[in-house]
Amino acid sequence: MVYLGLLSPQSLRLFLQTTESARRHVEKFFNLTEPLYFTYTHLVCRSAQS
């Protein structure tokens, strides 16, 4: 999306930082002893069909 100019690099960076923060919160909330790994981060753009 950044490559196509649909998303600014700053927005992508913010999204990735937010998902990383969410991961840390989940680890802390559930007292995980091992790191939680996301398989991938999936960005999807959708629009309503008329």
C-alpha positions, 0 to 999 in steps of 0.5 A: 500500500505504501508502494502504491502511494495509498498509505503513508509510511508514517501511517504504516509505522504507526499501525505496526507500532500499535500491533506491537503494543497490543502484543505486549499488552496481551502477553502481560495480561495473560502472564505469558512466559513465552513471547507471543508471535503473530504469524503476519500482519494483514492489512485489507482495504475494503469498500462497500458494494452498491 
